[in-house]
Each structure stands twice: as C-alpha cells, then as structure tokens.
Amino acid sequence: MKKSFLILVLFAISLTSFAQELPFKQVKLSDSIALANQMKQLAIQCDTQNLSAIDQFKFQLIRGEYKDALTSIKRIAETPRDQSQYLDVYKHYVEAKLATNFKDTFKNTYSKYVKNADDIQVINLDKFLIVRDPTDYYVSNFNSTYTSITSEKISQSIAIDLVKKYFLKTVFSETRPIYVDEIKQDHKRRYVVNDSIVIPMKDGAEVSIVLIQRKGRTTPKKSTILVSSVYAGTNEVSAMLAASKGYNGVISNTRGKRLSKSNIKPLEYEHTDVYEVIDWISNQSWSNQKVAMFGGSYNGFTQWASMKHKVHPALKTIVPMVAVAPGIDYPMENNILHNYSYSWNFYVTNNKFLDFEASNDFKRWNTLKNTWYETGVAFKKLDSLDGQVNTLWNTYMQHPSYDDYWKKMIPYKQEFAKIDIPILTITGYYDDSQRGAMYYFNEHHKYATNPNHYLLVGPYDHWTAQTKPEESLRNYKLDNAALLNIEENVIYEWFDYVLNGKEKPSILKDKVNFQVMGTNTWMHKPSLSAMTNDTLIFHLSADKTNEFYVLKSKPNNSEIQMSIDFKDRKTMTNTGYYPWPLEHDQINLNDGLIFKSETLKENVIINGSFFGKLELAINKKDVDYSVIVYQLTPEGKYFHLSYFIGRASFAKDREQRNLLTPNAFTQIPFDNSKLISKKIEKGSRIVVVVNVNKNNNAQLNYGTGKEVNEETIKDAEIPLKIIFKGNSSIALPIWNLEGNKF
C-alpha cells in the first residue's frame, strides 16, 4: 500500500516537472556561443527521463557530457538498425569532442572508418549523407522553430523539441564539409570515373554521360548497367554499385543536363535519346554488347521510353521501379492534375544539375497553393501568382487529356507487343507512382504474347521500393518478410540471372509476387487475376447507424445526397485521401459520406485493386470524386487500405472527355485504385469514404464543362449537388482463406 502511494507521488511530481515552463529569451542565431550556452541550459533543465535512448544521447551531448554520450552511442550502435550512417557520424563526433582538436580528430577517425568500410557501406554513406544531404533542412528547421518562439517562457515539450533540432543542426553543419570530402576522396581510391563524356544525338542535341568502373577488376569487356536520369549529379552511386557488382556503370542525363549544351527538355526526347545512348554503349571497347537498365520514378520511365519505337538488340533487360508514366500518373492521376509537379519543373530545369534551393523552398510552395485556393484564380495562372514563368507547367495546361503529346513519350497500345526482353517491375502499395508502374505492366500483358515480365510489390512507398524498406512505414511496423534489400540484392540477383545465367532471385517464385501485410509471408501467382478467388461487394445506402451510413450486401433504392460549395474557401474536402499515416485512431467523420459495413465473420486477404461504380446525378456537367477504403480493426483503428481519385468525364476514356448531362443519373465506373495485399481479421469492418475533391493540392473542377484549368471561383455561384443511388457499389478483390492455401 505504502509502495503504491509512493509511486503515485513520484508520478505526480514527474507530471508537474514535465508541465513546468522554462525561461526563454532569444539570442542572435549568428551568436553561436550564446546560442550553444542557451541550448545547454535548456538541455540541463529539461526532464528527459521518458525519452528514447537515442534522444537521451542527444541531450547528453548538448549538455557537454561527452563521456556519457560516447558510452550511450556505442551501446545504441551495437544493435543493428536503419540509418546506421547517421549513428556513425554521431559516434565520431563525440569522440572528436573529447579530443583537443575537434576537426583534425574527426577527419582522421572518419577517414580511417571510410577506408576500412567495404564498397557497399561507402555507397550507402554517399546516398544518406551526400545525395540525400539532410544538413540544410536541419539548419532551416531549427532556425525557423527558434525564431517563431515569441514568449519568454516555453513548455517542456517545446524545449525538448528545440534541443533535438539544435543537436541535428549542430552535428551535421560542423561535420558535413569533412565527411563529404572523405567520402569523395575514397571514391577516387576505388573507382575510375569519366564524367566528361558528351555524345551527339541524331538531331544534333547532346547527352552527357558518366562512366564508372571499379579499379583492380579490369576485364576487356563487361556488361553495362545503365541509369538514364534527369536528376543530374545524384545517380553516380548507382553506377558505383554496378561497378562494385562487376559491371560497367553508366549514367546518361536528359538532354540539356550536366555538360550538355542543349535546351533542357524533361520527358519529351527520352524515347529517342535513350535508344541512341544504348547504341553508343554497345559500340564501346569496354562493352560486351549487353546492356541492362534500372532506376526508379523518372528513371523507370526512361527505360520504357527507350523501347517505344523498337528494342535495341543490346538491351537485354530492364528493372523499372516505381516508374512514372507521363500523362497517366504524372502530372495528373486519372486526368486530375496535382500541383506538386509545379515545383518539380523548377527543380529539374533551373540549372544543369538540380535546384535544391528552389525545391526546398516549402514556404514558397505552400504560400502559392494556399493563395491559389483562397483567391480562386484559374489553375493555369499558378505561375502568374508565383511571379515566375513555368514553361513546362504551361505546356501541361494545354494537354489535359491523354493526347498525342503524352502518347509520343512511351509505348502506346500495340507498341507494347514488340517488347520481348525479360522485365522486372517493382512498386509498392503506397508508391505515388504505382498507377504508372501498373499501367506498363498491364499494357505489356494486354498486347504482348506471354511476356517474360515479373512483378514484385510490397508495403513500400516511392522511396523504399527503390532501395531498402525500413522497419516501419508511416507508423505501421512492417513484417520481417517485407524487409528486402531491393537495390543491392534483388536487382543484382536479377541482372546476374539474365546477363550471366545464374539462379533467378528466390523471391520471384512466379510472375506476380506480393507481400501479404500482417502475415509475414509472400504470395506468388501467375497473374494479377490469380491473386483473388472471391470478391466482397458492398452497396451504398441511406440507412444510418450513429454517424455512419450503412454498407449493404445488395443494391437498394436509397438516395444519398451531398452538397459542395466551391465558393467556400475556409474549408476543404477530401483532405484524408492521401495515406499518411497508415493507421489512425479516428478519421474526420465530417469530410465526405462515410459508410461502414457489418463485421466480417472470417479472416480474408484483400488482394489487388478495388473497383466499382457510382450511380449518381449532379446538377452540373462534371465532378472530381474520390473513394477511400479503410479497415476498421477489431481494436477500433482505421487502417488506410487504398484510394481512388478521378474525373467523372474521363471515367470511361482517358483520351476523350465525355461530359455528364445535368440532373440525369449515370453510372461512373472506376477500376484504377491502388493495389494492396493485407490480411483483414474477422471482427473488422470495411469503411468507405465517398467524396468530392476540393482542396489546395489539385485542380478544382467546378463542373461547368469548360477546361478545368480555366475555371475560376466565378464559376462557383451554384453549389454542386450530387445524389448517389443505392445501386452504387464498391468491390474488394479478396483471397478467401477458407479451405484455401496461400
């Protein structure tokens, strides 16, 4: 009894201490000594007993307790974990702080560390610390947080956040010049790098080439791994990896990039330029006339672009990861143009390499999209609001449908039939470009006869599907089975299989290979259609249980109404469609029409892309709509399974807009949602959110029938009114476990 009372007293004291405010008075950010002293005092005053081990270490370091900090970081580093490259910087930093000469000590110990590392370790150091250099962000993040504090007292939570951000700013800004130089010097020790190659295209344009070969492993002729990219200066580590694996590594950059004197033209010329680069490689003295390609996002698109007209005889295989498909999923998805592509254009065209300053100017981009939303000007006027001409953006504005501008970039229909090389497509359930990757996969299978085309897909996003997933994705802990090293292992096992006759990667047991979330297993099927053996079909209804409409198993005579006032710019709709985080305690029950099913009586696996049809009538000629599907777990959590967003007038044909007849009921089919595989436990419910898209991340379709890019808030005088009928359905493809094995 006394012990329990003592625990309660100590707990109350802890809460009081944690709630205590700390004195705070801003100093000049340029006064590094005063700032360091202030952060040290904050670190001393903060209650850190409930912090993680790594955060405890950060406070020890800022307090100047270097011996304790070194002990802590060594203990932390003993446990294998993601992003160990950062932990190694921390360890060398603390060791240098204990020495009399910080810079010389850090340089010497880090240099020794790099020299003793193997090729793959150093390549990862480059990827994490140089290619994805976090320093400028850490500095900006601390500075903006610090200067935003206007009171003379701050809470414990704000103080803790400030000290952690100061730690990151301090460690990386003090060490970056040293570790960057050491890593680059080590590359020179390991590789022969020729980055001054410029080759002519048949039309007179130039393409810049980088060739990387491993020192000490010279053979007369080798196969070549090619990465074709617009991201000049960031793919050399990919070529180094190829060289370390026994191949020639080649980077070709989009015309106009790096050393090319041509005009920068993303997307438009890769369908001819990449083919000519492959031809050039095949005629070099170091080439054995075998070329393979890999890469993600834009670099996935270029692989398909190279085969638009014909497959070069030297091209033996491609591995497109999270491949963008122009006009399909970039810059629009199901014909809805998203505004994230606006800033990307400046990022890749402002100079010969990449404009990180422009790309990371989040204040500019957030201000721009908010100003556009609040003022209601036409979407095509974004660059007028921005005050800078955006040439690519203005081009996009002229091509809202899948027209000849987009079709010329990648294979189209029968052009897929001639593609007869082995292909490994890799994507993720939460990859922003999944629809692009699956477009290529589906079209290739539609037009080619028995294509030698494999699919690998798991619980990955746009980045991790190209590299190596971490233990968690957007607050969801992944199964151990999902933790493949995609870039370093799977891809090169594939290349060794195709180019050198070795064993096929063990994960590729069939043509379609997918990780079933929540089971720690993979399933392997001969086709997408073989992923499923049943379908759960739900129909919308007007019946309600508490806050939710009811999903029913059969069509019904219900009519469910909703209204959207596009003049209202104080609120937004469809704000939860993007899956971040994956699991929620609650969802916004006031955003859209929310439908809930009865509890599932058995375990099932949702496998594939959900589809359906909305039977609706609107008082206008068009509408942009979305459908989100959640699993409501037995524990009451909302797990974001998949979503669809599309424009009603393009639902039946992405190439031709077909406007709706106002106030007439019509069926709008959709089947282009994000593919997923996840076990759904019995006792779960399916929650479906049907909504109209009205927010600051994409075009606003006012429904007039005019080009959406030209519509303004003046077209919003009459609110959108929409009626859904109970014949509307949502179908979930499943693998029914009863009596069936994986």
Residue pairs with C-beta under 8 A, 6 or more apart in sequence:
14 47
14 49
17 47
17 156
18 47
18 50
18 156
19 155
19 156
20 47
20 156
21 153
21 154
21 155
21 156
22 42
22 45
22 46
22 153
22 154
22 155
22 156
22 159
23 152
23 153
24 42
24 149
24 151
24 152
24 153
24 154
24 159
25 152
26 146
26 147
26 149
27 34
27 35
27 38
28 34
28 35
29 35
29 143
29 146
29 147
35 166
36 170
39 62
39 162
39 163
39 166
40 62
40 63
40 64
42 159
42 162
42 163
43 59
43 62
43 63
43 163
44 63
45 159
46 59
46 156
46 159
46 160
46 163
47 156
48 55
48 56
48 59
48 160
51 59
51 160
53 72
53 75
53 76
54 76
55 160
55 164
56 72
57 69
57 72
57 73
57 76
57 90
58 163
58 164
58 167
59 163
60 66
60 68
60 69
60 72
61 69
61 90
61 93
61 94
61 97
61 167
61 171
62 163
62 166
62 167
62 170
66 94
66 97
66 98
67 98
69 94
70 91
70 94
70 95
70 98
73 87
73 90
73 91
73 94
74 91
76 87
77 84
77 87
77 88
77 91
81 87
81 471
82 470
82 471
83 128
83 470
85 124
85 125
85 128
85 129
86 128
88 113
89 129
89 171
89 172
89 175
89 179
90 171
92 106
92 109
92 110
92 113
92 175
93 106
93 171
93 174
93 175
95 105
95 106
95 109
96 102
96 103
96 105
96 106
96 109
99 105
102 174
103 178
106 175
106 178
107 178
107 182
110 175
110 178
110 179
110 182
111 182
111 185
114 122
114 125
114 182
114 183
114 186
115 186
115 189
117 125
119 190
119 214
119 240
119 241
119 244
120 241
120 244
120 488
122 183
122 186
122 187
122 190
123 237
123 240
123 241
123 244
125 179
125 183
126 183
126 187
126 236
126 237
126 240
127 237
127 467
129 176
129 179
129 180
129 183
130 180
130 183
130 184
131 234
131 237
133 176
133 180
134 168
134 172
135 172
135 173
135 176
136 356
136 360
137 360
138 165
138 168
138 169
138 172
138 173
139 169
139 172
139 173
140 360
141 165
141 168
141 169
142 162
142 165
142 166
142 168
142 169
143 169
145 161
145 162
145 165
146 162
149 158
149 162
154 162
187 193
187 240
189 215
190 214
190 215
190 240
190 244
191 212
191 213
191 214
191 215
191 240
191 243
192 212
192 213
192 214
192 215
193 210
193 211
193 212
193 236
194 210
194 211
194 212
195 210
195 211
195 236
196 259
197 208
197 209
197 210
197 211
198 206
198 207
198 208
198 209
198 259
198 260
199 206
199 207
199 209
199 276
199 277
199 280
200 206
201 207
201 255
201 269
201 272
201 273
201 276
202 272
202 276
203 272
205 255
205 256
205 260
205 262
205 269
205 273
206 255
206 259
206 260
206 261
206 262
207 252
207 253
207 254
207 255
207 260
207 273
207 276
207 277
208 232
208 252
208 253
208 257
208 258
208 259
208 260
209 250
209 251
209 252
209 253
209 277
209 280
210 236
210 239
210 250
210 251
210 258
211 239
211 248
211 249
211 250
211 286
212 236
212 239
212 240
212 242
212 243
212 248
212 249
212 250
212 251
213 243
213 248
213 249
213 286
214 243
214 244
214 246
217 243
217 246
220 286
221 285
221 286
221 287
221 288
222 246
222 247
222 248
222 286
222 287
222 288
223 247
223 248
223 288
223 290
223 291
223 292
223 316
223 495
223 499
223 500
224 242
224 247
224 248
224 249
224 250
224 281
224 287
224 290
224 291
224 292
225 238
225 239
225 242
225 245
225 247
225 248
225 249
225 250
225 291
225 292
225 293
225 294
225 495
226 250
226 251
226 252
226 277
226 278
226 281
226 291
226 292
226 293
227 235
227 238
227 239
227 249
227 250
227 251
227 252
227 293
227 294
227 295
227 299
228 251
228 252
228 253
228 254
228 270
228 274
228 277
228 293
228 295
228 299
228 302
228 303
228 306
229 235
229 251
229 252
229 253
229 254
229 295
229 298
229 299
229 302
230 253
230 254
230 257
230 266
230 298
230 348
231 298
231 299
231 348
231 354
232 253
232 254
232 257
232 258
232 352
232 353
232 354
233 258
233 353
233 354
234 354
235 251
235 295
235 299
236 251
238 249
238 251
238 294
238 295
239 249
239 250
239 251
240 249
241 249
241 487
241 488
241 492
242 248
242 249
242 250
243 249
245 492
245 495
247 292
247 495
248 281
248 286
248 287
250 277
250 281
252 273
252 274
252 277
253 260
254 264
254 265
254 266
254 269
254 270
254 273
254 348
255 262
255 263
255 264
255 265
255 269
255 273
256 262
256 263
256 264
256 265
256 352
257 264
257 348
257 352
257 353
258 352
258 353
259 352
260 352
264 348
264 349
264 352
266 298
266 345
266 348
266 349
266 392
267 301
267 326
267 409
268 408
268 409
270 301
270 302
270 305
270 306
270 409
271 305
271 306
271 308
271 309
271 408
271 409
271 410
272 309
274 302
274 303
274 305
274 306
275 306
275 307
275 309
275 310
275 312
278 291
278 306
278 312
278 314
278 315
279 312
279 314
281 287
281 291
281 314
282 289
282 291
282 312
282 313
282 314
287 314
289 313
289 314
290 314
290 316
290 499
291 312
291 314
291 315
291 316
292 315
292 316
292 317
292 318
292 319
292 495
292 498
292 499
293 302
293 303
293 306
293 315
293 317
293 318
293 319
293 320
294 303
294 318
294 319
294 320
294 321
294 491
294 495
295 302
295 303
295 319
295 320
295 321
295 466
296 320
296 321
296 322
296 323
296 426
296 462
296 465
296 466
297 321
297 322
297 323
297 324
297 433
297 462
297 466
298 324
300 320
300 321
300 322
300 323
300 324
300 433
300 436
300 437
301 320
301 323
301 324
301 325
301 326
301 409
301 410
301 436
303 318
303 319
303 320
303 323
304 318
304 320
304 323
304 325
304 410
304 411
304 440
305 409
305 410
306 312
306 315
306 318
307 315
307 318
307 411
307 418
307 419
308 408
308 409
308 410
308 411
308 412
308 415
309 415
310 418
311 418
311 419
311 420
311 421
315 421
316 421
316 422
316 498
316 499
317 421
317 422
317 423
317 424
317 494
317 495
317 498
317 499
318 421
318 423
318 424
319 423
319 424
319 425
319 426
319 491
319 494
319 495
320 423
320 425
320 426
320 437
320 440
321 425
321 426
321 427
321 437
321 465
321 466
321 486
322 426
322 427
322 428
322 431
322 432
322 433
322 434
322 436
322 437
322 462
322 465
322 466
323 425
323 427
323 433
323 436
323 437
323 440
324 330
324 433
324 436
325 410
325 433
325 435
325 436
325 437
325 439
325 440
326 406
326 409
326 410
327 399
327 402
327 403
327 405
327 406
327 407
327 409
328 402
328 406
328 435
328 436
328 439
328 654
329 432
329 433
329 434
329 435
329 436
329 439
330 341
330 433
330 436
331 337
331 338
331 341
331 396
332 338
332 400
333 435
333 645
333 646
334 435
334 644
334 645
334 646
334 647
334 650
334 654
334 670
334 672
335 400
335 401
335 402
335 646
335 647
335 649
335 650
335 654
336 624
336 645
336 646
336 647
336 693
336 698
336 699
336 701
337 379
337 396
337 400
337 698
337 699
337 708
337 709
338 697
338 698
339 369
339 372
339 379
339 382
339 696
339 697
339 698
340 697
341 393
341 396
342 365
342 368
342 382
342 383
342 386
342 390
342 393
343 358
343 359
343 361
343 364
343 365
344 359
345 390
345 391
345 392
345 393
346 355
346 358
346 359
346 388
346 390
347 354
347 355
347 356
347 358
347 359
348 354
348 355
349 391
349 392
350 358
358 364
364 386
368 382
368 385
368 386
369 696
369 697
370 696
371 385
372 379
372 381
372 382
372 385
372 696
373 569
373 572
373 695
373 696
373 700
374 569
375 385
375 713
376 567
376 569
376 700
376 712
376 713
376 714
376 716
377 384
377 385
377 712
377 713
378 709
378 710
378 711
378 712
379 397
379 699
379 700
379 708
379 709
379 710
379 711
380 394
380 397
380 709
380 710
382 390
382 393
383 389
383 390
383 393
383 394
395 405
397 709
398 405
399 405
399 406
400 657
400 707
400 708
400 709
401 650
401 654
401 655
401 656
401 657
402 654
402 655
403 655
410 440
411 419
411 443
413 443
413 447
414 447
415 447
416 443
416 444
416 446
416 447
416 448
417 447
417 448
417 449
418 448
419 444
419 448
419 451
420 448
420 451
420 452
421 452
422 452
422 453
422 454
422 498
423 444
423 451
423 452
423 453
423 454
424 453
424 454
424 455
424 456
424 491
424 494
424 508
425 437
425 440
425 441
425 453
425 454
425 455
425 456
426 437
426 455
426 456
426 457
426 465
426 466
426 486
426 490
427 433
427 434
427 437
427 438
427 455
427 456
427 457
427 460
427 465
428 434
428 457
428 458
428 459
428 460
428 461
428 462
428 464
428 465
429 457
429 458
429 459
429 460
429 517
429 642
429 674
429 675
429 676
429 677
430 459
430 460
430 461
430 473
430 474
430 579
430 582
430 674
431 437
431 460
431 461
431 462
431 465
432 461
432 462
433 462
434 457
434 674
434 675
435 672
435 674
438 609
438 675
441 453
441 455
442 528
444 451
444 453
445 451
445 453
445 527
453 511
454 508
454 511
454 512
454 513
455 511
455 512
455 513
455 514
455 528
456 486
456 490
456 507
456 508
456 513
456 514
457 513
457 514
457 515
457 675
457 677
458 465
458 469
458 482
458 484
458 514
458 515
458 522
459 469
459 473
459 476
459 478
459 479
459 482
459 515
459 517
460 469
460 473
460 482
460 486
461 473
461 474
464 470
464 473
464 486
465 486
466 486
466 487
467 486
467 487
468 483
468 484
468 485
468 486
468 487
468 488
469 478
469 482
469 483
469 484
469 486
470 478
471 477
471 478
471 483
472 478
473 582
474 579
474 580
474 581
474 582
475 581
475 582
475 583
476 581
476 582
476 583
476 639
478 517
479 515
479 517
479 518
479 519
479 520
479 521
480 520
481 515
481 520
481 521
481 522
482 515
482 517
484 490
484 507
490 505
490 507
493 502
493 503
493 504
493 505
493 506
494 504
494 505
494 508
496 502
497 503
497 504
497 505
507 513
507 522
508 524
509 522
509 524
510 524
510 525
510 526
511 525
511 526
511 527
512 524
512 525
512 526
512 527
512 528
512 530
512 531
513 522
513 523
513 524
514 522
514 523
514 525
514 531
514 607
514 677
515 521
515 522
515 677
516 522
516 523
516 605
516 607
516 677
516 678
516 679
516 742
517 676
517 677
517 678
517 679
518 678
518 679
518 681
519 605
519 679
519 742
521 742
523 531
523 607
523 677
523 735
523 742
525 531
528 608
531 607
531 608
531 677
531 733
531 735
532 607
532 608
532 733
532 734
532 735
533 734
533 735
533 736
533 740
534 604
534 733
534 734
534 735
534 736
535 731
535 732
535 733
535 734
536 604
536 686
536 731
536 732
536 734
537 553
537 729
537 730
537 731
537 732
538 551
538 552
538 553
538 595
538 597
538 686
538 688
538 729
538 730
538 731
538 732
539 551
539 552
539 553
539 554
539 555
539 556
539 726
539 727
539 728
539 729
539 730
540 549
540 551
540 552
540 558
540 560
540 593
540 595
540 688
540 690
540 724
540 725
540 726
540 728
540 729
540 730
541 549
541 550
541 551
541 552
541 556
541 558
541 560
541 595
541 726
542 549
542 558
542 559
542 560
542 726
543 549
543 550
543 552
543 558
544 550
545 596
547 589
547 594
548 589
548 594
548 595
548 596
548 687
549 560
549 593
549 594
549 595
549 596
550 595
550 596
550 597
551 595
551 596
551 597
551 598
551 686
551 688
551 730
552 726
555 726
555 727
555 729
556 726
556 727
557 725
557 726
558 725
558 726
559 723
559 724
559 725
559 726
560 593
560 723
560 724
560 726
561 721
561 722
561 723
561 724
562 592
562 593
562 692
562 721
562 722
562 724
563 719
563 720
563 721
563 722
564 573
564 692
564 694
564 719
564 720
564 722
565 716
565 719
565 720
566 694
566 700
566 702
566 713
566 715
566 716
566 719
566 720
567 713
567 716
567 717
567 719
569 713
572 694
572 695
572 696
573 591
573 592
573 691
573 692
573 693
573 694
573 695
574 591
574 592
574 626
574 645
574 691
574 692
574 693
574 694
574 695
575 588
575 591
575 695
576 587
576 588
576 591
576 628
576 689
577 626
577 628
577 643
577 645
577 689
577 691
577 693
578 643
579 640
579 643
581 640
582 639
582 640
583 637
583 638
583 639
583 640
584 637
584 638
584 639
584 640
585 636
585 637
585 638
586 638
587 594
587 630
587 638
587 687
587 689
591 689
591 691
592 626
592 628
592 689
592 690
592 691
592 692
593 689
593 690
593 691
593 724
594 687
594 688
594 689
595 687
595 688
595 689
595 690
596 632
596 685
596 686
596 687
596 688
597 685
597 686
597 687
598 685
599 682
599 683
599 684
599 685
600 680
600 681
600 682
600 683
600 684
600 685
600 686
601 682
602 682
602 736
602 737
602 738
603 679
603 680
603 681
603 682
603 737
604 679
604 680
604 734
604 735
604 736
604 737
605 677
605 678
605 679
605 680
605 734
605 735
605 737
606 641
606 676
606 677
606 678
606 680
606 732
606 733
606 734
607 676
607 677
607 733
607 734
607 735
608 675
608 676
608 677
608 733
609 642
609 671
609 672
609 673
609 674
609 675
609 676
609 733
610 627
610 629
610 641
610 642
610 644
610 673
610 730
610 731
610 732
610 733
611 669
611 670
611 671
611 673
611 731
611 733
612 627
612 669
612 670
612 671
612 728
612 729
612 730
612 731
613 667
613 668
613 669
613 670
613 728
613 729
614 625
614 627
614 667
614 668
614 670
614 690
614 724
614 728
615 665
615 666
615 667
615 668
615 724
615 725
615 727
615 728
616 665
616 666
616 668
616 722
616 723
616 724
616 725
616 728
617 663
617 664
617 665
617 666
617 722
617 723
618 648
618 660
618 662
618 663
618 703
618 720
618 721
618 722
618 723
619 662
619 663
619 718
619 720
619 721
619 722
620 660
620 662
620 702
620 703
620 704
620 705
620 718
620 720
621 649
621 659
621 660
621 661
621 662
621 703
621 704
621 705
622 647
622 648
622 649
622 659
622 660
622 701
622 703
622 704
622 705
622 708
623 647
623 648
623 660
623 692
623 701
623 703
623 720
623 722
624 645
624 646
624 647
624 648
624 692
624 693
624 698
624 699
624 700
624 701
625 645
625 646
625 648
625 668
625 690
625 691
625 692
625 693
626 643
626 644
626 645
626 646
626 689
626 690
626 691
626 692
626 693
627 643
627 644
627 670
627 673
627 688
627 689
627 690
627 691
627 730
628 640
628 642
628 643
628 688
628 689
628 691
629 641
629 642
629 643
629 673
629 686
629 687
629 688
629 730
629 732
630 638
630 639
630 640
630 641
630 686
630 687
630 688
630 689
631 638
631 639
631 641
631 678
631 680
631 684
631 685
631 686
631 687
632 638
632 639
632 684
632 685
632 686
632 687
633 639
633 681
633 684
634 681
634 682
634 683
634 684
638 687
639 678
641 676
641 678
642 673
642 674
642 675
642 676
643 673
643 674
644 670
644 672
644 673
644 674
645 693
645 698
646 670
646 672
647 701
647 708
648 660
648 668
649 657
649 658
649 659
649 660
650 656
650 657
650 658
651 668
651 669
651 670
652 658
652 669
659 705
660 666
665 723
665 725
667 727
680 686
680 734
686 732
688 730
690 724
690 728
692 720
692 722
693 700
693 701
694 700
699 708
699 709
700 708
700 711
701 708
701 711
702 708
702 711
702 712
702 715
702 716
702 720
703 715
703 720
704 711
704 715
706 715
735 742
